[in-house]
Amino acid sequence: MFIAPARPELLDVRTGWGSGLVAQTTVVLHPLAESDAAELASQLLVAAEGSIDVARLVEVAEGNPLFLEELVASIAELGDSGTIPVTVREAIASRIDAMPAAARTVLLSAAVIGKTFWREVLSAVGGGADVDGPLAVLEARDLVRREATSQLAGDVEFTFKHMLIHDVAYSTVPRATRRERHAAVARYIEEAIESSSDTLAWVLAHHWREAGEGSRAIPYLLAAAEAAFRGWAQEAVAHLYTTALELAEDEELRRQIRLERGRALVRLGDFETAATELGELLPELEGEDRLEALLARGRATLWTERDAETIEMAEAAVALAKELGDEELMPAAFALQSQGYGQRGETGDLERALQIGDRALAEWVPGARQYDYTEHLHLHADTVYWVGLYERCIELSQEARVAAADVHSAEALMRGGGTEALGLAGLGRHEEAIRIWDELLVMAGELGRSVRGLLNYSSLAYREVLDLDEARRRSEEALELSRGEAFGMPLRFAHSDLLFTDLLAGDIGRAQAVWPKLWEDAGTAGGWTKWLVYTRLAVGRAEIALHAEDPESAIEWAQKSRELARGTLRRKYEARALSILGEALARAGRHEDAIRELHAAVAVSDELINPPGRWNARAALGRAAYALGDDDRAAQAYGEAAALVETFAPTLAEERARRLLRAPSISEIMSLAGRQTPAG
């Protein structure tokens, strides 16, 4: 007898990945108020032509709508014996036990296939027996439902009405029988279904595993894990490899699975675990497997800011790739070596990183190792950005974004886009950069990715257009999101960004107060963080000294920051250090030395193209020239600075342009150049 469904709006069905291989569905049953439960029970009893006491049903079910439904169905099918099941599972089990034998057999076989099952698969599991009659009984009793469409072409798809019905039916099947039927399902799929879909790999892995055929499950587990990287369940990857490892008995196969699991952990961002596991595995490996492990562990140590280990892994990988003559892996080894040098940042390292990184790209076999290629594109884009090659940075970043979509790497997509926007800002295309960052911030939220890096990137553009409130807001948000994270670079960058925002706002006292702690902390950092932040903080310290201390202190810090910037090819900070040095020398009365350094700052900033950098270098020259009584040189410098501002401002959104032109530093440039600025 058909029983009407129990108010479906009260059932919240949530699907996710459980601890096993099967996609688990949790049915969350929202309890009914007593009056609603009584009303529902009455309706169900009328539909079932039952006469049992409603209050008694409501009391036992405790407002659970599914329990009420199953209780009434049990009474309708079995009659009122005076004994009411005390749990919903007991109610379902009593219905199953009392079913006609053929229908019960079909229901239990269907449960082995899964919550979703198909007529032809069901028939094969039952040895070719007729299943149509029993299925009609199950449909009539509202235990299973026929779907309008099917995932298997040419077959009819059914679904258990509730996951609990499936679970109870499955638990009723004896363990030995389960294994036999799981094996029958797997054999049928392998033999009768011509498909290599990701879903079938997962299904076959599940059925062979439950059949006790671990060796037959392993290839499908590995295929399912690889497929998971293509987007359908990346959080299940490590578990799939772990399950395969538990089933493997052959030591060589176990080593291979451990290697693949370690590589997967790197791609999933679990770098500490990956570095440990691959480090333990490396002594057991030889040949190409060892090379793969070196590359994977090198990427793990790179992202945990252990540059010495990264370079060690990379150099060993390069040597082994040469020994093996592997043309596909050699460029990947060069890429890791480039990234290691770029992270360490000692004198000469950035030149090495550029040279080796370019070589890796030039020698990369087209179409090979696309994940490694994508990662190298966005990391190499960082390196060329740091040395001021903005157009090249944009090219690499755009290619990284395209490649990221092909390998389903959200990380490369975010980083590639973020670095592309940095390059655009370097060329003075700030509106394009801001638009990209804002689009990526929305995308990162949708993908559940951290936005702290994007916030750090984008704050730069707002500082350059002197929207200091927005720059501060983004840096403070990045700072908050970065607290407690193992990767220290975003946290330290946010702190140093706030320092430069204070300096631009003229709050020298605040910058002076926080600087010592930031400098001390930078000394404890590793990898990119140390040399990148050290250089920035040294320039910041020179500017603090210029405004708040004697000229000699400013000269000392400016010279130190200039050498740090030159040692790491940080030309943007070299230009700023030269400007500070020139102004400090002017205050010390050293006219010729001051003008030489200030003109050098203008030359470097012109090579970098960035308009704010160019007008700031000229403004510094103008200030120093006026202080030294060189009015003609000062007038020329301010005139050039004003012309740059006038050319740049119209490229900004209207409100941003107005804010820029109203900023005190820009008003000073325009006034001293004899130019008009907008009112208010």
CORVENZI-V706561 format. One record per backbone hydrogen bond with DSSP energy under -0.5 kcal/mol. CO is the residue of the C=O (numbers start at 1). NH is the residue of the N-H. Records with the same first field share a line. If there is no record, write none. Layout:
CO = NH, NH
//
This chain:
5 = 7
7 = 10
8 = 11
10 = 12, 30
11 = 13
12 = 14, 28
14 = 26
16 = 18, 24
22 = 18, 24
24 = 16
25 = 27
26 = 14, 28
27 = 29
28 = 12, 30
29 = 31
33 = 37
34 = 38
35 = 39
36 = 40
37 = 41
38 = 42
39 = 43
40 = 44
41 = 45
42 = 46
43 = 47
44 = 48
45 = 49, 50
46 = 49
53 = 57
54 = 58
55 = 59
56 = 60
57 = 61
58 = 62, 63
61 = 64
63 = 32, 65
64 = 68
65 = 69
66 = 70
67 = 71
68 = 72
69 = 73
70 = 74
71 = 75
72 = 76
73 = 77
74 = 78
75 = 79
79 = 81
82 = 84
87 = 91
88 = 92
89 = 93
90 = 94
91 = 95
92 = 96
93 = 97
94 = 98
96 = 99
100 = 104
101 = 105
102 = 106
103 = 107
104 = 108
105 = 109
106 = 110
107 = 111
108 = 112
109 = 113
110 = 114
115 = 160
117 = 158
118 = 122
119 = 123
120 = 124
121 = 125
122 = 126
123 = 128, 129
124 = 127
126 = 129
131 = 135
132 = 136
133 = 137
134 = 138
135 = 139
136 = 140
137 = 141
138 = 143, 144
139 = 142
143 = 161
145 = 159
151 = 153
152 = 155
156 = 119
157 = 147
158 = 117
159 = 145
162 = 166
163 = 167
164 = 168
165 = 169
166 = 170
167 = 171
168 = 172
169 = 172, 173
170 = 173
174 = 178
175 = 179
176 = 180
177 = 181
178 = 182
179 = 183
180 = 184
181 = 185
182 = 186
183 = 187
184 = 188
185 = 189
186 = 190
187 = 191
188 = 192, 193
189 = 193
192 = 194
193 = 195
197 = 201
198 = 202
199 = 203
200 = 204
201 = 205
202 = 206
203 = 207
204 = 208
205 = 209
206 = 210
207 = 211
208 = 213
209 = 212
212 = 214
213 = 216, 217
214 = 218
215 = 219
216 = 220
217 = 221
218 = 222
219 = 223
220 = 224
221 = 225
222 = 226
223 = 227
224 = 228
225 = 229
226 = 229
227 = 230, 232
228 = 231, 233
233 = 236
234 = 237
236 = 240
237 = 241
238 = 242
239 = 243
240 = 244
241 = 245
242 = 246
243 = 247
244 = 248
250 = 254
251 = 255
252 = 256
253 = 257
254 = 258
255 = 259
256 = 260
257 = 261
258 = 262
259 = 263
260 = 264
261 = 265
262 = 266
263 = 267
264 = 268
265 = 270
266 = 269
269 = 271
270 = 274
271 = 275
272 = 276
273 = 277
274 = 278
275 = 279
276 = 280
277 = 281
278 = 282
279 = 283
281 = 284
282 = 285
286 = 289, 290
287 = 291
288 = 292
289 = 293
290 = 294
291 = 295
292 = 296
293 = 297
294 = 298
295 = 299
296 = 300
297 = 301
298 = 302
299 = 303
301 = 304, 306
302 = 305
305 = 307
306 = 310
307 = 311
308 = 312
309 = 313
310 = 314
311 = 315
312 = 316
313 = 317
314 = 318
315 = 319
316 = 320
317 = 321
318 = 322
319 = 323
320 = 324
321 = 325, 326
325 = 327
326 = 330
327 = 331
328 = 332
329 = 333
330 = 334
331 = 335
332 = 336
333 = 337
334 = 338
335 = 339
336 = 340
337 = 341
338 = 342
339 = 343
340 = 344
341 = 345
346 = 349, 350
348 = 352
349 = 353
350 = 354
351 = 355
352 = 356
353 = 357
354 = 358
355 = 359
356 = 360
357 = 361
358 = 362
359 = 363
360 = 364
361 = 364
365 = 368
369 = 373
370 = 374
371 = 375
372 = 376
373 = 377
374 = 378
375 = 379
376 = 380
377 = 381
378 = 382
379 = 383
380 = 384
381 = 385
382 = 386
383 = 387
384 = 389
385 = 388
388 = 390
389 = 393
390 = 394
391 = 395
392 = 396
393 = 397
394 = 398
395 = 399
396 = 400
397 = 401
398 = 402
399 = 403
400 = 404
401 = 405
402 = 406
403 = 407
404 = 408, 409
408 = 410
409 = 413
410 = 414
411 = 415
412 = 416
413 = 417
414 = 418
415 = 419
416 = 420
417 = 421
418 = 422
419 = 423
420 = 424
421 = 425
422 = 426
423 = 427
424 = 429
425 = 428
428 = 430
429 = 433
430 = 434
431 = 435
432 = 436
433 = 437
434 = 438
435 = 439
436 = 440
437 = 441
438 = 442
439 = 443
440 = 444
441 = 445
442 = 446
443 = 447
444 = 448, 449
445 = 448
451 = 455
452 = 456
453 = 457
454 = 458
455 = 459
456 = 460
457 = 460, 461
458 = 462
459 = 463
460 = 464
461 = 465
462 = 467
463 = 466
466 = 468
467 = 471
468 = 472
469 = 473
470 = 474
471 = 475
472 = 476
473 = 477
474 = 478
475 = 479
476 = 480
477 = 481
478 = 482
479 = 483
480 = 483
482 = 485
486 = 488
488 = 492
489 = 493
490 = 494
491 = 495
492 = 496
493 = 497
494 = 498
495 = 499
496 = 500
497 = 501
498 = 502
499 = 503
500 = 504
501 = 505
502 = 507
503 = 506
506 = 508
507 = 511
508 = 512
509 = 513
510 = 514
511 = 515
512 = 516
514 = 518
515 = 519
516 = 520
517 = 521
518 = 522
519 = 523
520 = 524
521 = 524
522 = 525
526 = 529, 530
527 = 530, 531
528 = 532
529 = 533
530 = 534
531 = 535
532 = 536
533 = 537
534 = 538
535 = 539
536 = 540
537 = 541
538 = 542
539 = 543
540 = 544
541 = 545
542 = 546
543 = 547
544 = 548
545 = 549
550 = 553, 554
551 = 555
552 = 556
553 = 557
554 = 558
555 = 559
556 = 560
557 = 561
558 = 562
559 = 563
560 = 564
561 = 565
562 = 566
563 = 567
564 = 568
565 = 570
566 = 569
567 = 348
569 = 571
570 = 574
571 = 575
572 = 576
573 = 577
574 = 578
575 = 579
576 = 580
577 = 581
578 = 582
579 = 583
580 = 584
581 = 585
582 = 586
583 = 587
584 = 588
585 = 590
586 = 589
589 = 591
590 = 594
591 = 595
592 = 596
593 = 597
594 = 598
595 = 599
596 = 600
597 = 601
598 = 602
599 = 603
600 = 604
601 = 605
602 = 606
603 = 607
604 = 608
605 = 609
608 = 610
610 = 614
611 = 615
612 = 616
613 = 617
614 = 618
615 = 619
616 = 620
617 = 621
618 = 622
619 = 623
620 = 624
621 = 625
622 = 626
623 = 627
624 = 628
625 = 630
626 = 629
629 = 631
630 = 634
631 = 635
632 = 636
633 = 637
634 = 638
635 = 639
636 = 640
637 = 641
638 = 642
639 = 643
640 = 644
641 = 645
642 = 646
643 = 647
644 = 648
645 = 649
646 = 650
648 = 651
649 = 652
653 = 657
654 = 658
655 = 659
656 = 660
657 = 661
658 = 662
659 = 663
660 = 663
663 = 667
664 = 668
665 = 669
666 = 670
667 = 671
668 = 672
669 = 673
670 = 675
671 = 674
//
